[in-house]
Every structure is written in C-alpha cells, then in structure tokens.
Amino acid sequence: MTSIFKTKLTELSNGKMILLVVLIMFVVFMLFVLPIWFQNRYIELSEKEILLSNEIIELKTEISHLRLLNNKLSSLEQLSAFAVVRGLDYNIVPIKLMPVGGN
C-alpha cells in the first residue's frame, strides 16, 4: 500500500505537488483556524447585542420618564399654577357686558 503511495508521489510534477500542498494547507486552515474565527465573531456579535439591548432599555426608561413629565405638566393644577405665575389668571370674576339669549 505504501509503495503505491510512494510511486504516485514520485510521479507528480512540481505544479501538481504545489497544488497538493496548497490544498492540504487549505484543509488545515478550514479545520483549525476557521472555527476559532467563527467563535470570535459570535462573541463579538453577542457583545453588540448586549450593548444594543441595554441602550433599548435606557431609551424606554427615558420615554416613560418623559411621558410622566408630560402628564404632570399638562395637569389642571400645573396649568393653573403656571397661569398665576405668568399673570394669566383672573383677578376678579368676569362681568357680563351684554345679556345673551333667554327671556
């Protein structure tokens, strides 16, 4: 069996021998280097996913805080207090100038 392999190797030309060596190196690369690259890429993508999910949580928290602030500022008590501060409230009760409709 080994004699057949040796005769086949001696019959190969230089170009075919180079091609065989390149193919063997490519197989070694596929078996050893590629899985490590895939693992590193997976870890990198997982870290990005974690960062983006944390950013989403922060943005959702900010949205809920702004909604609460908006509800607080649009309440009647807050609007009436703002009117007093800016001088938009009535000092006296408004007086009817002209009766409208009715008997």
C-alpha positions as CSV (number, residue, x, y, z in Angstrom):
1,M,0.0,0.0,0.0
2,T,2.8,2.4,0.9
3,S,4.7,1.5,-2.2
4,I,1.6,2.6,-4.3
5,F,1.5,5.9,-2.5
6,K,5.3,6.5,-2.9
7,T,5.1,5.8,-6.7
8,K,2.1,8.1,-7.0
9,L,4.1,10.9,-5.2
10,T,7.1,10.4,-7.3
11,E,5.0,10.6,-10.5
12,L,3.6,14.0,-9.6
13,S,5.1,17.1,-11.3
14,N,6.1,20.2,-9.5
15,G,2.9,22.0,-10.3
16,K,0.7,19.2,-9.1
17,M,2.8,18.9,-5.9
18,I,2.4,22.6,-5.2
19,L,-1.3,22.3,-5.8
20,L,-1.5,19.3,-3.4
21,V,0.4,21.2,-0.7
22,V,-1.9,24.2,-1.1
23,L,-4.9,22.0,-0.8
24,I,-3.6,20.4,2.3
25,M,-2.8,23.8,3.9
26,F,-6.3,24.9,3.0
27,V,-7.8,21.9,4.7
28,V,-5.7,22.5,7.8
29,F,-6.9,26.1,7.7
30,M,-10.5,25.0,7.5
31,L,-10.1,22.6,10.3
32,F,-8.2,24.7,12.8
33,V,-8.5,28.4,12.1
34,L,-12.0,28.8,10.8
35,P,-13.8,27.5,13.9
36,I,-11.8,29.9,16.1
37,W,-12.7,32.8,13.7
38,F,-16.4,31.8,13.9
39,Q,-16.2,31.7,17.7
40,N,-14.6,35.1,17.9
41,R,-17.2,36.6,15.5
42,Y,-20.0,35.0,17.6
43,I,-18.6,36.6,20.8
44,E,-18.3,40.0,19.1
45,L,-21.9,39.8,17.8
46,S,-23.2,38.8,21.3
47,E,-21.4,41.7,22.9
48,K,-23.0,44.1,20.4
49,E,-26.4,42.5,21.1
50,I,-26.0,43.1,24.8
51,L,-24.9,46.7,24.3
52,L,-27.9,47.4,22.0
53,S,-30.4,45.8,24.4
54,N,-29.0,47.9,27.2
55,E,-29.4,51.0,25.0
56,I,-33.0,50.0,24.2
57,I,-33.8,49.6,27.9
58,E,-32.3,53.1,28.6
59,L,-34.3,54.7,25.8
60,K,-37.6,53.0,27.0
61,T,-36.9,54.3,30.5
62,E,-36.3,57.8,29.1
63,I,-39.6,57.6,27.1
64,S,-41.6,56.6,30.2
65,H,-40.0,59.4,32.2
66,L,-40.9,62.0,29.5
67,R,-44.4,60.7,29.4
68,L,-44.8,61.1,33.2
69,L,-43.3,64.6,32.9
70,N,-45.7,65.4,30.1
71,N,-48.7,64.2,32.1
72,K,-47.6,66.2,35.1
73,L,-47.1,69.4,33.1
74,S,-50.5,69.0,31.4
75,S,-52.5,68.5,34.6
76,L,-55.0,71.2,35.5
77,E,-53.2,72.1,38.8
78,Q,-49.9,72.6,37.0
79,L,-51.6,74.7,34.3
80,S,-53.4,76.9,36.8
81,A,-50.2,77.4,38.8
82,F,-48.4,78.4,35.5
83,A,-51.2,80.9,34.7
84,V,-50.8,82.5,38.1
85,V,-47.0,82.8,37.7
86,R,-47.4,84.4,34.2
87,G,-50.2,86.7,35.2
88,L,-52.8,84.9,33.0
89,D,-55.3,84.4,35.9
90,Y,-58.4,86.5,36.6
91,N,-58.1,89.0,39.4
92,I,-61.8,89.4,39.6
93,V,-64.8,87.4,38.3
94,P,-65.6,88.4,34.7
95,I,-68.7,90.6,34.3
96,K,-71.2,90.0,31.6
97,L,-71.4,93.0,29.3
98,M,-74.5,92.1,27.4
99,P,-77.1,89.5,28.2
100,V,-77.3,86.9,25.5
101,G,-80.5,84.9,24.6
102,G,-83.1,83.8,27.1
103,N,-86.1,85.6,28.5
